Amino acid sequence: MDRENLKCLRCGATMKSAGRETIQLGQTGWLLGDLPNLLAGGLDVDIRLCPSCGKLEFFYGAEESSALPQKICPKCGWQHDFDYPKCPHCGYNYYA
């Protein structure tokens, strides 16, 4: 899809870029507060705006920002999600 020449579905005008944003995923809970929201990560989106009628369109961004940040195990060098308490490859315990 060519997003540079995207036409508005409502009025037919050429849509302009409104930038890229990371939308926070997750929700705030009663019991754990913001913790689930913080651990859920974010979704990278490309935002398009129609200058004529004001319609907004969101498209999934090219980068994989919804993935958790990675860390490298100091014992074996395996790269994995930062929230694992142990390396899934060699079993190195980060909290020992």
Backbone bond lengths (Angstrom), bond angles and torsions (degrees), N, CA, C in turn:
res aa  C-N    CA-C-N  psi(-1)  N-CA   C-N-CA  omega(-1)  CA-C   N-CA-C  phi
1 M - - - 1.441 - - 1.526 108.63 -
2 D 1.319 115.90 133.62 1.457 121.46 178.34 1.525 108.39 -91.80
3 R 1.308 117.25 101.21 1.463 120.90 -177.36 1.515 112.73 -75.98
4 E 1.332 117.71 -17.09 1.465 120.98 -179.37 1.526 111.45 -70.22
5 N 1.315 118.30 -32.24 1.465 122.36 -178.75 1.526 111.86 -112.58
6 L 1.310 117.03 30.69 1.452 122.01 -177.66 1.527 110.31 -70.90
7 K 1.322 116.50 131.84 1.464 122.41 178.41 1.523 109.69 -96.74
8 C 1.316 116.11 143.00 1.452 122.31 177.64 1.525 109.28 -67.02
9 L 1.322 116.90 134.15 1.459 121.08 178.63 1.525 112.27 -73.00
10 R 1.316 117.59 -20.32 1.459 121.20 -178.16 1.527 111.99 -86.05
11 C 1.356 117.87 -49.66 1.465 119.79 -173.09 1.525 114.18 -120.08
12 G 1.343 118.48 -11.90 1.458 121.09 177.44 1.516 115.75 89.33
13 A 1.339 118.56 -1.24 1.465 121.38 178.85 1.530 110.11 -73.59
14 T 1.328 116.35 157.62 1.458 120.79 177.26 1.523 109.30 -74.68
15 M 1.329 115.65 128.06 1.462 121.05 -178.35 1.526 110.62 -80.55
16 K 1.317 115.95 147.41 1.468 123.54 179.68 1.524 109.43 -108.03
17 S 1.313 115.44 155.56 1.456 120.32 177.35 1.524 110.07 -74.56
18 A 1.316 115.71 133.71 1.469 121.69 174.69 1.525 110.04 -107.76
19 G 1.344 116.61 8.09 1.456 121.51 176.11 1.518 112.98 103.79
20 R 1.319 113.80 -175.15 1.462 122.62 177.81 1.510 107.95 -116.46
21 E 1.310 115.70 142.13 1.456 121.51 178.13 1.516 109.29 -139.73
22 T 1.302 115.48 158.98 1.458 121.57 171.82 1.521 106.83 -107.66
23 I 1.327 115.62 118.07 1.455 121.51 179.89 1.526 108.08 -92.14
24 Q 1.322 115.64 126.89 1.459 120.91 -178.58 1.522 110.15 -70.12
25 L 1.322 116.71 129.88 1.456 122.13 176.12 1.516 109.54 -94.68
26 G 1.301 117.26 169.53 1.463 120.88 177.90 1.511 111.44 94.98
27 Q 1.305 114.79 -174.60 1.456 120.40 -179.24 1.516 109.51 -149.23
28 T 1.324 114.91 158.65 1.452 120.98 176.79 1.524 107.93 -86.98
29 G 1.308 116.23 128.66 1.458 120.19 -177.73 1.512 112.41 -105.47
30 W 1.304 115.22 163.61 1.449 120.82 -179.90 1.525 111.40 -73.12
31 L 1.329 116.47 -40.80 1.458 120.57 -174.45 1.528 112.61 -83.14
32 L 1.328 117.30 -47.47 1.468 120.79 -175.38 1.524 113.83 -100.95
33 G 1.319 118.07 0.40 1.454 121.46 177.63 1.519 112.21 66.00
34 D 1.342 117.19 -129.09 1.462 122.79 -176.30 1.526 113.87 -86.24
35 L 1.320 119.61 -4.01 1.466 121.26 -176.25 1.527 113.25 -56.81
36 P 1.343 120.54 -49.14 1.475 118.82 178.01 1.519 112.66 -61.58
37 N 1.325 116.75 -32.69 1.459 121.43 178.77 1.525 110.40 -66.76
38 L 1.310 117.23 -41.37 1.456 120.88 -179.07 1.520 112.15 -69.70
39 L 1.319 118.02 -35.90 1.455 121.78 -178.33 1.528 113.49 -80.18
40 A 1.327 117.44 -14.27 1.465 120.94 -176.27 1.525 112.41 -73.99
41 G 1.317 118.58 -22.72 1.456 120.58 -179.63 1.520 111.61 84.77
42 G 1.333 115.18 -161.85 1.454 120.43 -177.21 1.517 111.31 -138.92
43 L 1.313 115.30 166.04 1.458 122.48 179.80 1.520 107.86 -119.46
44 D 1.334 116.72 121.63 1.452 122.09 179.83 1.527 108.88 -79.25
45 V 1.340 117.58 124.53 1.462 121.71 -179.16 1.527 110.72 -128.43
46 D 1.324 114.43 147.95 1.456 123.45 172.68 1.526 105.58 -100.85
47 I 1.341 117.54 124.96 1.460 121.48 -175.24 1.523 109.03 -107.06
48 R 1.333 115.74 130.34 1.463 123.25 177.24 1.519 108.56 -116.26
49 L 1.348 116.58 140.17 1.452 123.62 -176.55 1.515 109.52 -126.14
50 C 1.312 117.13 134.93 1.467 121.74 174.22 1.523 107.43 -88.32
51 P 1.345 118.34 118.47 1.466 119.78 -179.41 1.530 112.91 -70.95
52 S 1.316 117.27 -17.06 1.458 121.33 -177.08 1.534 112.20 -84.72
53 C 1.332 117.46 -52.33 1.469 119.95 -174.85 1.532 113.59 -111.30
54 G 1.348 118.48 -9.83 1.460 121.22 176.28 1.520 115.03 87.49
55 K 1.327 117.79 6.47 1.468 120.70 179.68 1.529 109.80 -65.56
56 L 1.334 116.78 138.54 1.461 122.70 175.00 1.518 109.01 -108.50
57 E 1.335 116.12 141.85 1.466 121.68 173.94 1.515 107.29 -128.65
58 F 1.329 116.45 136.40 1.451 123.12 178.81 1.519 108.93 -111.33
59 F 1.344 116.49 133.66 1.454 122.37 177.85 1.515 108.32 -125.95
60 Y 1.323 114.88 142.81 1.455 120.37 177.23 1.519 109.17 -59.96
61 G 1.335 117.64 129.65 1.455 122.16 -178.40 1.517 111.75 -73.03
62 A 1.317 115.83 163.09 1.467 121.88 -177.99 1.518 112.01 -71.95
63 E 1.335 117.27 -32.05 1.453 119.77 -178.25 1.514 110.90 -78.27
64 E 1.291 116.54 151.31 1.469 122.28 -179.85 1.524 107.85 -93.26
65 S 1.367 118.03 69.41 1.450 120.61 -177.66 1.516 113.93 -83.78
66 S 1.331 116.63 -11.97 1.441 118.05 177.21 1.523 112.50 -75.14
67 A 1.331 117.32 -11.47 1.458 121.34 176.45 1.529 109.20 -74.70
68 L 1.303 116.02 148.81 1.453 120.37 178.30 1.524 110.53 -69.00
69 P 1.332 117.02 149.93 1.459 119.40 174.71 1.529 110.09 -59.76
70 Q 1.312 115.93 153.20 1.454 122.08 -175.50 1.527 110.78 -106.65
71 K 1.335 115.55 155.97 1.465 121.70 170.75 1.523 107.93 -137.26
72 I 1.307 115.78 159.80 1.464 121.73 -176.96 1.518 108.35 -110.13
73 C 1.322 115.76 130.53 1.459 121.67 179.29 1.530 109.29 -66.58
74 P 1.351 117.77 129.76 1.460 119.99 179.09 1.526 113.40 -71.26
75 K 1.327 117.54 -17.86 1.462 120.78 -178.27 1.530 112.36 -86.22
76 C 1.355 117.28 -49.79 1.470 119.53 -174.07 1.527 113.66 -114.54
77 G 1.350 118.20 -11.17 1.457 120.78 179.38 1.524 114.81 82.91
78 W 1.332 117.97 7.14 1.464 122.86 180.00 1.536 109.70 -71.62
79 Q 1.332 117.54 134.80 1.456 121.66 177.81 1.529 109.11 -94.96
80 H 1.342 116.13 130.36 1.464 120.84 -178.76 1.513 110.00 -151.62
81 D 1.348 116.88 173.77 1.460 122.41 -179.32 1.523 110.91 -59.26
82 F 1.332 116.34 142.51 1.464 121.32 -174.17 1.521 113.17 -67.28
83 D 1.329 118.95 -20.99 1.460 119.84 -173.67 1.527 114.30 -89.54
84 Y 1.317 118.71 4.34 1.466 120.93 176.29 1.524 109.09 -76.50
85 P 1.338 119.00 129.64 1.464 120.09 178.96 1.526 112.40 -74.73
86 K 1.353 117.03 -21.19 1.467 122.57 177.56 1.518 108.85 -130.77
87 C 1.314 116.43 153.18 1.462 120.75 174.87 1.534 108.33 -68.05
88 P 1.345 118.89 125.91 1.460 119.91 -179.30 1.528 113.01 -71.06
89 H 1.324 117.05 -12.51 1.461 120.35 -178.45 1.538 111.73 -90.82
90 C 1.333 117.01 -50.64 1.478 119.44 -175.37 1.531 113.49 -113.40
91 G 1.345 118.29 -9.28 1.448 121.12 178.29 1.523 115.17 84.87
92 Y 1.338 118.21 8.68 1.463 121.88 179.12 1.533 109.14 -57.34
93 N 1.333 117.23 127.17 1.446 123.25 -178.96 1.528 109.41 -92.94
94 Y 1.322 117.74 117.82 1.464 122.37 -178.30 1.526 112.41 -73.02
95 Y 1.337 117.79 -20.15 1.450 120.78 -175.57 1.524 112.94 -107.58
96 A 1.314 117.85 10.84 1.468 120.47 179.85 1.508 111.61 -81.54
